[in-house]
Amino acid sequence: MPAADDDITPPDPGDRERRAAEAESAATANHELRDAALAGVRWVAGARIASEIVAFAAAIALARLLAPAEFGRAAVALAIVPLAAILTFEGCASSLVQRPEIGREHRDSAAFLSISTGIVLTILTAAISPLLAPIFGDRIAALVLLVSPAFLLASPGCVPRALLWRELQFRRLSMIEVAGLLAGSGTSVGLALAGLKAEALIGGGLAMTGITSLLLCLSAPIGTPRLHSREAKDIAGFGIPAALAGLVHVGFANVDYVIMAARLSATQAGLYWRAFQLGVTYQEKVSGILLRLAYPVYSRAPAPEDVRRMHERATRLHATIVLPFLGFAAATAPTLVPWLFGPAWNGAVLPTQILAVAGMISAVLTGYPQVMLALNKPRELLRFNLAIFVLYGAVIVVAASGGLIAACIAAVGAHLLIFIGVYHFMLGRHLGVPMRRSLTDVAPGLCGTAIVAACGFPLRALLEANDVPSTAVLVVVGACSAIVYVSTIRIFFTTAWDDLMLLASRILPARLRPAAARLATPAAATTGGP
């Protein structure tokens, strides 16, 4: 009888070589993706910093030109501006980014669908705007009618945006984003100076959408709007659930503004809007850097395991960068808010401090929709977004009866429940990321931010008690917070520190990159980077 080993087929040398070649190809693809992502960060971060400086200056000017009540009235209509981009792009063109291959028929069908959708939604929004008057009042209904062309303005740029994302053209996209934001900010301030009130904010949103769409069309082919049934079906199969998920997400992001506008006075709604901007939305400006990169980069990843590694690292880096700013905002809000926006906004101080906690939770969750889309799970994302929309809306409706502060506390609690849901139902189930892993990833930023808050609150109170000017208070607290935070990360969280230094070595000017490399830990220097 032959030995048992004789029945075992010897390894095929050709198979080993093939597996080795595949592994090498995957490693090369991951390396190229990392380089593309880091190069994208350089451009997107630079564009974001430049544009947000101007936008923040415009926000300060508008806060001093317009009363809080005007922001409360505009909040409902302004929700339509991001909704216009999401419904036309996600529903009609986002599949062009995710598909392995696309042809002219796909581009033409996507162009037809996006423009048709823009026309229909513009007409529909204008038609339903009078129905809002009994709920919100005639003024808000008129503002919704005014903003209705946003859908039509956004639609031509959908296919060009998808093509630029597909090619990872982050430099061009960043320049377009800057130009659009500058146009919107300048328009709002100009209209406010001319005497318009909430209408100035709507005009800025329309200008930003129109200029962005125009520049996208000049940068990439829009395609010939023509319907091809088979390709349109492919696009709709991905785009409809993706668009509905985006619709629900925008609803989630704005349902509290709508409820506050309906249940509380316009002034209280405006104070809540300002506090939410400071506590949650402004951190999303930084998150926007990750969001611009996440979907196209994740979509090009060779395997789900690569998506998981990239997302875990992005979460750690993002939390490490964003959380200390929210801790600083919470500690200095009694000084920061009136110093920036004027004494009329003093009522937003405590809401800002409360909502900064919601901002921290939101920062940790940044990017999970892009993960789900890259994994081709738009329906799962839609179901989850619908669930959190219902949850969040119900919580705010109940809490709003208790007033502004009760609504802010409820928003924090709802964000905590959403955090648990994202890791249990989304990232844990579809990507294998357990919740304990998320806590590990955010530990550097969270611990450092806790120390910043522990130092910042008493230091700010001490300086104000001694009549130190507001500017000096902010400078001293900011400098001390930065020193404490950087020291904490450098000493106790070397992996997060090396991530920061790697990022700095890629986005800083060439003459400063060696300094960032020298600041990395010896282990990172030995391995060539974390």
RODO-2510 file (C-alpha; in nm, 4 decimals, decimal comma):
residues 530
     n   res          X          Y          Z
     1     m     0,0000     0,0000     0,0000
     2     p     0,1440     0,3420    -0,0873
     3     a     0,2210     0,5824     0,1894
     4     a    -0,0446     0,8354     0,2773
     5     d     0,1883     1,1163     0,1714
     6     d     0,1844     0,9786    -0,1823
     7     d    -0,1802     1,0910    -0,2177
     8     i    -0,0957     1,4528    -0,1466
     9     t    -0,0572     1,6622    -0,4600
    10     p     0,2765     1,8429    -0,4506
    11     p     0,2582     2,2227    -0,4593
    12     d     0,2494     2,3680    -0,8064
    13     p     0,5426     2,6097    -0,8513
    14     g     0,3350     2,8042    -1,1027
    15     d     0,0542     2,8437    -0,8490
    16     r     0,2981     2,9759    -0,5909
    17     e     0,4320     3,2258    -0,8394
    18     r     0,0809     3,3325    -0,9327
    19     r    -0,0152     3,3870    -0,5675
    20     a     0,3062     3,5773    -0,5084
    21     a     0,2354     3,7965    -0,8108
    22     e    -0,1188     3,8609    -0,6872
    23     a     0,0099     3,9512    -0,3405
    24     e     0,2677     4,1847    -0,4907
    25     s     0,0022     4,3434    -0,7134
    26     a    -0,2271     4,3960    -0,4127
    27     a     0,0569     4,5484    -0,2116
    28     t     0,1401     4,7800    -0,5001
    29     a    -0,2248     4,8810    -0,5333
    30     n    -0,2461     4,9554    -0,1597
    31     h     0,0729     5,1612    -0,1770
    32     e    -0,0575     5,3575    -0,4744
    33     l    -0,3877     5,4146    -0,2977
    34     r    -0,2088     5,5374     0,0129
    35     d     0,0001     5,7777    -0,1943
    36     a    -0,3104     5,8977    -0,3796
    37     a    -0,4948     5,9459    -0,0517
    38     l    -0,2089     6,1371     0,1076
    39     a    -0,1624     6,3520    -0,2003
    40     g    -0,5371     6,4113    -0,1932
    41     v    -0,5177     6,5132     0,1708
    42     r    -0,2569     6,7734     0,0776
    43     w    -0,4836     6,9379    -0,1770
    44     v    -0,8140     6,8896     0,0010
    45     a    -0,6696     7,0105     0,3327
    46     g    -0,5114     7,3152     0,1702
    47     a    -0,8328     7,3974    -0,0103
    48     r    -1,0385     7,3406     0,3029
    49     i    -0,8180     7,5638     0,5169
    50     a    -0,8152     7,8453     0,2624
    51     s    -1,1866     7,8321     0,1941
    52     e    -1,2923     7,7898     0,5555
    53     i    -1,0892     8,0899     0,6674
    54     v    -1,2876     8,2999     0,4236
    55     a    -1,6149     8,1231     0,5063
    56     f    -1,5608     8,1672     0,8800
    57     a    -1,4854     8,5355     0,8313
    58     a    -1,8080     8,5613     0,6316
    59     a    -1,9954     8,3794     0,9095
    60     i    -1,8695     8,6330     1,1644
    61     a    -1,9697     8,9223     0,9395
    62     l    -2,3144     8,7749     0,8788
    63     a    -2,3648     8,7096     1,2513
    64     r    -2,3086     9,0784     1,3143
    65     l    -2,5192     9,1914     1,0194
    66     l    -2,8191     8,9632     1,0799
    67     a    -3,0170     8,8852     1,3954
    68     p    -3,0257     8,5284     1,5322
    69     a    -3,3911     8,5022     1,4248
    70     e    -3,2902     8,5407     1,0580
    71     f    -3,0622     8,2375     1,0838
    72     g    -3,3454     8,0464     1,2478
    73     r    -3,5770     8,1316     0,9568
    74     a    -3,3173     8,0402     0,6944
    75     a    -3,2214     7,7076     0,8551
    76     v    -3,5117     7,5133     0,7005
    77     a    -3,4490     7,6410     0,3479
    78     l    -3,0713     7,6017     0,3734
    79     a    -3,1181     7,2280     0,4305
    80     i    -3,2202     7,2037     0,0643
    81     v    -2,8768     7,3144    -0,0615
    82     p    -2,6854     6,9968     0,0412
    83     l    -2,9951     6,7941    -0,0399
    84     a    -2,9824     6,9152    -0,3999
    85     a    -2,6259     6,7935    -0,4452
    86     i    -2,6925     6,4597    -0,2782
    87     l    -3,0106     6,3643    -0,4636
    88     t    -2,8816     6,4546    -0,8078
    89     f    -2,5319     6,3099    -0,7593
    90     e    -2,5905     6,0054    -0,5405
    91     g    -2,8996     5,8997    -0,7300
    92     c    -2,7743     5,9546    -1,0831
    93     a    -2,3937     5,9596    -1,0988
    94     s    -2,2325     5,8063    -0,7881
    95     s    -2,2369     5,4591    -0,9441
    96     l    -1,9875     5,5845    -1,2037
    97     v    -1,7302     5,6060    -0,9248
    98     q    -1,7949     5,2603    -0,7859
    99     r    -1,8333     5,0579    -1,1090
   100     p    -1,5232     4,8686    -1,2334
   101     e    -1,5760     4,9966    -1,5886
   102     i    -1,7986     5,2590    -1,7492
   103     g    -1,8763     5,3415    -2,1115
   104     r    -2,0232     5,6351    -2,2995
   105     e    -2,3735     5,4958    -2,2521
   106     h    -2,3327     5,5033    -1,8738
   107     r    -2,2115     5,8644    -1,8822
   108     d    -2,4902     5,9779    -2,1141
   109     s    -2,7578     5,8007    -1,9114
   110     a    -2,6235     5,9480    -1,5876
   111     a    -2,6284     6,2969    -1,7412
   112     f    -2,9885     6,2497    -1,8575
   113     l    -3,1027     6,1202    -1,5208
   114     s    -2,9279     6,3894    -1,3167
   115     i    -3,0586     6,6810    -1,5237
   116     s    -3,4097     6,5350    -1,5393
   117     t    -3,4037     6,4819    -1,1629
   118     g    -3,2883     6,8403    -1,1084
   119     i    -3,5761     6,9780    -1,3151
   120     v    -3,8392     6,7609    -1,1475
   121     l    -3,7197     6,8341    -0,7926
   122     t    -3,7013     7,2079    -0,8582
   123     i    -4,0632     7,2098    -0,9784
   124     l    -4,1737     6,9860    -0,6915
   125     t    -4,0047     7,2011    -0,4251
   126     a    -4,1570     7,5178    -0,5681
   127     a    -4,4994     7,3524    -0,5753
   128     i    -4,4969     7,2356    -0,2141
   129     s    -4,3467     7,5528    -0,0646
   130     p    -4,6901     7,7192    -0,0068
   131     l    -4,7967     7,4132     0,1936
   132     l    -4,5269     7,4914     0,4512
   133     a    -4,6792     7,8258     0,5470
   134     p    -4,9293     7,6879     0,8026
   135     i    -4,6457     7,5048     0,9824
   136     f    -4,3552     7,7490     0,9653
   137     g    -4,5089     8,0754     0,8521
   138     d    -4,5184     8,2670     0,5246
   139     r    -4,1608     8,3913     0,5521
   140     i    -4,0034     8,0460     0,5703
   141     a    -4,2299     7,9177     0,2929
   142     a    -4,1087     8,2037     0,0703
   143     l    -3,7461     8,1151     0,1501
   144     v    -3,8069     7,7528     0,0468
   145     l    -3,9501     7,8752    -0,2837
   146     l    -3,6436     8,0965    -0,3296
   147     v    -3,3996     7,8074    -0,2803
   148     s    -3,5838     7,5602    -0,5059
   149     p    -3,3574     7,6162    -0,8140
   150     a    -3,0685     7,4562    -0,6210
   151     f    -3,1608     7,1155    -0,7662
   152     l    -3,1442     7,2445    -1,1227
   153     l    -2,8164     7,4264    -1,0564
   154     a    -2,6509     7,1186    -0,9056
   155     s    -2,7546     6,8646    -1,1697
   156     p    -2,5160     6,9450    -1,4614
   157     g    -2,2081     6,8968    -1,2426
   158     c    -2,2933     6,5436    -1,1287
   159     v    -2,1273     6,3422    -1,4075
   160     p    -1,8141     6,5622    -1,4165
   161     r    -1,7793     6,5250    -1,0379
   162     a    -1,8086     6,1460    -1,0643
   163     l    -1,5442     6,1307    -1,3386
   164     l    -1,3026     6,3469    -1,1400
   165     w    -1,3568     6,1343    -0,8289
   166     r    -1,3055     5,8183    -1,0311
   167     e    -0,9706     5,9497    -1,1530
   168     l    -0,8755     6,0691    -0,8003
   169     q    -0,8339     6,4256    -0,9309
   170     f    -0,8374     6,5778    -0,5843
   171     r    -0,6343     6,8828    -0,6819
   172     r    -0,8857     6,9980    -0,9398
   173     l    -1,1816     6,9159    -0,7174
   174     s    -1,0270     7,1122    -0,4320
   175     m    -0,9789     7,4215    -0,6451
   176     i    -1,3402     7,4000    -0,7614
   177     e    -1,4628     7,3660    -0,4041
   178     v    -1,2667     7,6728    -0,2960
   179     a    -1,4063     7,8793    -0,5803
   180     g    -1,7632     7,7723    -0,5053
   181     l    -1,7356     7,8457    -0,1351
   182     l    -1,5771     8,1849    -0,1988
   183     a    -1,8567     8,2721    -0,4391
   184     g    -2,1219     8,1671    -0,1874
   185     s    -1,9656     8,3506     0,1061
   186     g    -1,9075     8,6675    -0,0941
   187     t    -2,2625     8,6642    -0,2259
   188     s    -2,4157     8,6239     0,1214
   189     v    -2,2140     8,9077     0,2714
   190     g    -2,2792     9,1332    -0,0265
   191     l    -2,6535     9,0738    -0,0125
   192     a    -2,6574     9,1292     0,3653
   193     l    -2,4742     9,4592     0,3218
   194     a    -2,7331     9,5524     0,0595
   195     g    -3,0066     9,5131     0,3213
   196     l    -3,1346     9,1607     0,2634
   197     k    -3,1839     8,9401     0,5673
   198     a    -3,2415     8,5629     0,5569
   199     e    -3,2584     8,5944     0,1781
   200     a    -2,8872     8,6795     0,1800
   201     l    -2,8076     8,3352     0,3232
   202     i    -3,0200     8,1653     0,0573
   203     g    -2,8545     8,3663    -0,2178
   204     g    -2,5123     8,2537    -0,1000
   205     g    -2,6171     7,8889    -0,1076
   206     l    -2,7489     7,9210    -0,4627
   207     a    -2,4339     8,1011    -0,5797
   208     m    -2,2099     7,8327    -0,4303
   209     t    -2,4095     7,5543    -0,5957
   210     g    -2,4201     7,7227    -0,9358
   211     i    -2,0534     7,8221    -0,9524
   212     t    -1,9403     7,4774    -0,8350
   213     s    -2,1534     7,3058    -1,0987
   214     l    -2,0279     7,5383    -1,3732
   215     l    -1,6625     7,4763    -1,2878
   216     l    -1,7181     7,1007    -1,2747
   217     c    -1,8675     7,1119    -1,6242
   218     l    -1,5652     7,3050    -1,7494
   219     s    -1,3263     7,0520    -1,5930
   220     a    -1,4674     6,7194    -1,7131
   221     p    -1,7129     6,6035    -1,9807
   222     i    -2,0760     6,6250    -1,8829
   223     g    -2,1823     6,3699    -2,1428
   224     t    -2,4718     6,3952    -2,3883
   225     p    -2,7965     6,3641    -2,1914
   226     r    -2,9408     6,0546    -2,3526
   227     l    -3,1260     5,7628    -2,1981
   228     h    -3,0010     5,4064    -2,2535
   229     s    -3,2352     5,1662    -2,0790
   230     r    -2,9887     4,8968    -1,9737
   231     e    -2,7295     5,1421    -1,8435
   232     a    -2,9986     5,3513    -1,6759
   233     k    -3,1209     5,0406    -1,4955
   234     d    -2,7671     4,9703    -1,3722
   235     i    -2,7330     5,3273    -1,2488
   236     a    -3,0731     5,3224    -1,0796
   237     g    -3,0032     4,9890    -0,9088
   238     f    -2,7184     5,1512    -0,7163
   239     g    -2,8256     5,5141    -0,7283
   240     i    -3,1817     5,4974    -0,5963
   241     p    -3,0948     5,3387    -0,2600
   242     a    -2,7793     5,5532    -0,2414
   243     a    -2,9824     5,8695    -0,3060
   244     l    -3,2490     5,7688    -0,0571
   245     a    -2,9768     5,6995     0,1994
   246     g    -2,8341     6,0433     0,1291
   247     l    -3,1807     6,1983     0,1523
   248     v    -3,2405     6,0387     0,4891
   249     h    -2,8934     6,1441     0,6064
   250     v    -2,9617     6,5061     0,5124
   251     g    -3,2960     6,4744     0,6877
   252     f    -3,1157     6,3467     0,9951
   253     a    -2,8672     6,6346     0,9775
   254     n    -3,1418     6,8968     0,9531
   255     v    -3,4488     6,7539     1,1239
   256     d    -3,3552     6,9231     1,4498
   257     y    -3,3448     7,2642     1,2779
   258     v    -3,6877     7,2014     1,1285
   259     i    -3,8351     7,0883     1,4597
   260     m    -3,6842     7,3796     1,6496
   261     a    -3,8177     7,6238     1,3891
   262     a    -4,1647     7,4729     1,4276
   263     r    -4,1712     7,4312     1,8081
   264     l    -3,9662     7,7256     1,9403
   265     s    -3,9261     8,0920     1,8565
   266     a    -3,7138     8,2010     1,5606
   267     t    -3,4554     8,3430     1,8014
   268     q    -3,4186     8,0158     1,9933
   269     a    -3,3990     7,8253     1,6643
   270     g    -3,1233     8,0628     1,5543
   271     l    -2,9317     8,0137     1,8797
   272     y    -2,9589     7,6360     1,8407
   273     w    -2,8386     7,6648     1,4795
   274     r    -2,5347     7,8664     1,5857
   275     a    -2,4503     7,6288     1,8707
   276     f    -2,4842     7,3271     1,6440
   277     q    -2,2615     7,4948     1,3891
   278     l    -1,9898     7,5494     1,6496
   279     g    -2,0287     7,2183     1,8305
   280     v    -2,0938     6,9784     1,5424
   281     t    -2,0947     7,1304     1,1950
   282     y    -1,7569     7,3030     1,2063
   283     q    -1,5814     6,9780     1,2945
   284     e    -1,7495     6,8384     0,9846
   285     k    -1,5535     7,0956     0,7861
   286     v    -1,2429     6,8989     0,8798
   287     s    -1,4331     6,5759     0,8306
   288     g    -1,5039     6,6950     0,4788
   289     i    -1,1391     6,6295     0,3958
   290     l    -1,1862     6,2626     0,4808
   291     l    -1,5241     6,2460     0,3087
   292     r    -1,3861     6,3876    -0,0172
   293     l    -1,1258     6,1101    -0,0223
   294     a    -1,3049     5,8182     0,1388
   295     y    -1,5522     5,7013    -0,1233
   296     p    -1,3246     5,7079    -0,4319
   297     v    -1,0255     5,5676    -0,2394
   298     y    -1,2261     5,2957    -0,0609
   299     s    -1,3887     5,2035    -0,3922
   300     r    -1,0473     5,1360    -0,5457
   301     a    -0,9323     4,9152    -0,2543
   302     p    -0,8506     4,5563    -0,3635
   303     a    -1,0453     4,3843    -0,0814
   304     p    -1,2720     4,4580     0,2190
   305     e    -0,9772     4,3931     0,4515
   306     d    -0,7972     4,6864     0,2896
   307     v    -1,1042     4,9064     0,3384
   308     r    -1,1096     4,8086     0,7047
   309     r    -0,7428     4,8954     0,7597
   310     m    -0,7775     5,2289     0,5838
   311     h    -1,0943     5,3179     0,7743
   312     e    -0,9487     5,2273     1,1143
   313     r    -0,6428     5,4383     1,0495
   314     a    -0,8490     5,7266     0,9144
   315     t    -1,0734     5,7138     1,2238
   316     r    -0,7751     5,7305     1,4588
   317     l    -0,6134     6,0166     1,2677
   318     h    -0,9377     6,2080     1,2316
   319     a    -1,0262     6,1813     1,6013
   320     t    -0,6750     6,2840     1,7014
   321     i    -0,6991     6,5995     1,4917
   322     v    -1,0603     6,7050     1,5535
   323     l    -1,1401     6,6248     1,9165
   324     p    -0,9024     6,8762     2,0824
   325     f    -1,0601     7,1651     1,8898
   326     l    -1,4006     7,0666     2,0261
   327     g    -1,2561     7,0474     2,3769
   328     f    -1,1103     7,3946     2,3326
   329     a    -1,4456     7,5268     2,2019
   330     a    -1,6296     7,3852     2,5032
   331     a    -1,3786     7,5284     2,7501
   332     t    -1,3701     7,8761     2,5976
   333     a    -1,7303     7,9134     2,4732
   334     p    -1,8241     8,1832     2,7307
   335     t    -1,5438     8,3958     2,5876
   336     l    -1,5303     8,2703     2,2304
   337     v    -1,8957     8,3043     2,1277
   338     p    -1,9563     8,6732     2,2197
   339     w    -1,6030     8,7660     2,1063
   340     l    -1,6651     8,6207     1,7584
   341     f    -2,0325     8,6865     1,6975
   342     g    -2,1293     8,9647     1,9347
   343     p    -2,3318     8,9822     2,2591
   344     a    -2,6566     8,8975     2,0783
   345     w    -2,5336     8,5363     2,0667
   346     n    -2,4682     8,4903     2,4399
   347     g    -2,7620     8,2518     2,4548
   348     a    -2,5662     8,0070     2,2379
   349     v    -2,2840     7,9577     2,4931
   350     l    -2,4231     7,6702     2,7008
   351     p    -2,5789     7,4964     2,3969
   352     t    -2,2383     7,5112     2,2276
   353     q    -2,0688     7,3465     2,5249
   354     i    -2,3285     7,0686     2,5331
   355     l    -2,3304     7,0081     2,1581
   356     a    -1,9512     6,9879     2,1455
   357     v    -1,9945     6,6401     2,2966
   358     a    -2,2256     6,5481     2,0084
   359     g    -1,9587     6,6847     1,7749
   360     m    -1,7001     6,4505     1,9247
   361     i    -1,9258     6,1508     1,8691
   362     s    -2,0028     6,2639     1,5159
   363     a    -1,6300     6,3003     1,4429
   364     v    -1,5694     5,9379     1,5376
   365     l    -1,8481     5,8233     1,3043
   366     t    -1,7235     6,0178     1,0031
   367     g    -1,6879     5,8041     0,6921
   368     y    -1,9114     5,5073     0,7655
   369     p    -2,1554     5,5896     0,4790
   370     q    -1,8618     5,5937     0,2358
   371     v    -1,7494     5,2537     0,3656
   372     m    -2,0943     5,1080     0,3036
   373     l    -2,1157     5,2505    -0,0476
   374     a    -1,7675     5,1250    -0,1329
   375     l    -1,8745     4,7775    -0,0141
   376     n    -2,1775     4,8053    -0,2455
   377     k    -2,4227     4,8112     0,0456
   378     p    -2,6463     5,1103    -0,0358
   379     r    -2,9656     4,9342     0,0729
   380     e    -2,8242     4,8474     0,4131
   381     l    -2,7107     5,2079     0,4489
   382     l    -3,0559     5,3325     0,3526
   383     r    -3,2283     5,1165     0,6142
   384     f    -2,9907     5,2264     0,8867
   385     n    -3,0106     5,5963     0,7967
   386     l    -3,3890     5,5735     0,7997
   387     a    -3,3802     5,4204     1,1468
   388     i    -3,1538     5,6897     1,2920
   389     f    -3,3566     5,9623     1,1220
   390     v    -3,6728     5,8398     1,2936
   391     l    -3,4904     5,7995     1,6257
   392     y    -3,3297     6,1428     1,6140
   393     g    -3,6461     6,3197     1,5047
   394     a    -3,8541     6,1538     1,7775
   395     v    -3,5995     6,2427     2,0459
   396     i    -3,5828     6,6091     1,9408
   397     v    -3,9616     6,6400     1,9110
   398     v    -4,0059     6,5180     2,2681
   399     a    -3,7153     6,7201     2,4071
   400     a    -3,8042     7,0467     2,2304
   401     s    -4,1051     7,0875     2,4587
   402     g    -3,8546     7,1345     2,7407
   403     g    -3,6765     7,4191     2,5641
   404     l    -3,3413     7,4858     2,4043
   405     i    -3,1124     7,3223     2,6625
   406     a    -3,3242     7,0075     2,6849
   407     a    -3,3054     6,9686     2,3072
   408     c    -2,9251     7,0012     2,3154
   409     i    -2,8917     6,7333     2,5847
   410     a    -3,1255     6,5060     2,3910
   411     a    -2,9144     6,5543     2,0770
   412     v    -2,6079     6,4289     2,2639
   413     g    -2,7944     6,1212     2,3881
   414     a    -2,9222     6,0458     2,0386
   415     h    -2,5712     6,0714     1,8950
   416     l    -2,4490     5,8222     2,1545
   417     l    -2,7190     5,5736     2,0544
   418     i    -2,6277     5,6243     1,6893
   419     f    -2,2620     5,5541     1,7682
   420     i    -2,3599     5,2189     1,9192
   421     g    -2,5798     5,1412     1,6203
   422     v    -2,3137     5,2236     1,3601
   423     y    -2,0640     4,9811     1,5090
   424     h    -2,3165     4,7099     1,5861
   425     f    -2,5201     4,7116     1,2641
   426     m    -2,2884     4,8691     1,0054
   427     l    -1,9140     4,8511     1,0609
   428     g    -1,9207     4,5478     1,2868
   429     r    -2,1559     4,3397     1,0727
   430     h    -2,0257     4,4294     0,7257
   431     l    -1,6608     4,5166     0,7853
   432     g    -1,5758     4,3217     1,0984
   433     v    -1,4862     4,6295     1,3067
   434     p    -1,5924     4,5706     1,6711
   435     m    -1,6913     4,8590     1,8952
   436     r    -1,3935     4,7981     2,1239
   437     r    -1,1697     4,8672     1,8248
   438     s    -1,3297     5,2078     1,7789
   439     l    -1,2596     5,2909     2,1418
   440     t    -0,8951     5,1962     2,0879
   441     d    -0,8763     5,4136     1,7768
   442     v    -1,0218     5,7226     1,9462
   443     a    -0,8417     5,6783     2,2797
   444     p    -0,5533     5,9163     2,1897
   445     g    -0,7821     6,2005     2,0876
   446     l    -1,0294     6,1384     2,3673
   447     c    -0,7714     6,1230     2,6476
   448     g    -0,5842     6,4252     2,5167
   449     t    -0,9078     6,6225     2,4839
   450     a    -1,0120     6,5346     2,8401
   451     i    -0,6827     6,6804     2,9629
   452     v    -0,7336     6,9908     2,7464
   453     a    -1,0807     7,0439     2,8967
   454     a    -0,9535     6,9806     3,2512
   455     c    -0,6930     7,2545     3,2028
   456     g    -0,8941     7,4891     2,9813
   457     f    -1,2065     7,5382     3,1920
   458     p    -1,0341     7,6575     3,5121
   459     l    -0,7672     7,8529     3,3239
   460     r    -1,0276     8,0468     3,1249
   461     a    -1,2287     8,1182     3,4415
   462     l    -0,9159     8,2359     3,6257
   463     l    -0,8128     8,4730     3,3480
   464     e    -1,1599     8,6207     3,3149
   465     a    -1,1836     8,6662     3,6920
   466     n    -0,8723     8,8845     3,6649
   467     d    -1,0242     9,0946     3,3842
   468     v    -0,7868     8,9677     3,1168
   469     p    -0,9091     9,0796     2,7697
   470     s    -1,0973     8,8201     2,5674
   471     t    -0,8351     8,8004     2,2936
   472     a    -0,5615     8,7315     2,5471
   473     v    -0,7770     8,4712     2,7216
   474     l    -0,8264     8,2797     2,3968
   475     v    -0,4581     8,3013     2,3041
   476     v    -0,3342     8,1846     2,6449
   477     v    -0,5859     7,9020     2,6777
   478     g    -0,5233     7,7970     2,3181
   479     a    -0,1456     7,7910     2,3605
   480     c    -0,1605     7,5981     2,6881
   481     s    -0,4137     7,3528     2,5425
   482     a    -0,1932     7,2900     2,2400
   483     i     0,1144     7,2235     2,4545
   484     v    -0,0737     6,9872     2,6852
   485     y    -0,2379     6,8003     2,4003
   486     v     0,0718     6,7576     2,1858
   487     s     0,2729     6,6414     2,4860
   488     t     0,0056     6,3857     2,5788
   489     i    -0,0086     6,2369     2,2285
   490     r     0,3704     6,2342     2,1876
   491     i     0,4399     6,0646     2,5201
   492     f     0,1526     5,8215     2,5634
   493     f     0,0179     5,7480     2,2125
   494     t     0,3107     5,6981     1,9791
   495     t     0,1115     5,5300     1,7003
   496     a    -0,1250     5,8258     1,6749
   497     w     0,1719     6,0610     1,6918
   498     d     0,3458     5,8809     1,4052
   499     d     0,0266     5,9004     1,1999
   500     l     0,0241     6,2762     1,2510
   501     m     0,3888     6,3057     1,1529
   502     l     0,3336     6,0934     0,8421
   503     l     0,0452     6,3170     0,7423
   504     a     0,2517     6,6290     0,8118
   505     s     0,5432     6,4951     0,6079
   506     r     0,3093     6,4599     0,3081
   507     i     0,1086     6,7817     0,3245
   508     l     0,3587     7,0370     0,4570
   509     p     0,5765     7,2397     0,2178
   510     a     0,8819     7,0443     0,1044
   511     r     1,1240     7,2425     0,3215
   512     l     0,9305     7,1507     0,6381
   513     r     0,8790     6,7801     0,5711
   514     p     1,2195     6,6649     0,7056
   515     a     1,1363     6,8299     1,0378
   516     a     0,8135     6,6292     1,0613
   517     a     1,0025     6,3102     0,9788
   518     r     1,2546     6,3822     1,2549
   519     l     0,9745     6,4274     1,5083
   520     a     0,8441     6,0735     1,4448
   521     t     0,9318     5,8052     1,6991
   522     p     1,2420     5,5891     1,6401
   523     a     1,0200     5,2882     1,5630
   524     a     0,8470     5,4748     1,2812
   525     a     1,1777     5,5928     1,1425
   526     t     1,3081     5,2347     1,1444
   527     t     1,0076     5,0899     0,9628
   528     g     0,9746     5,3748     0,7179
   529     g     0,6506     5,5052     0,8596
   530     p     0,3616     5,3766     1,0685
***
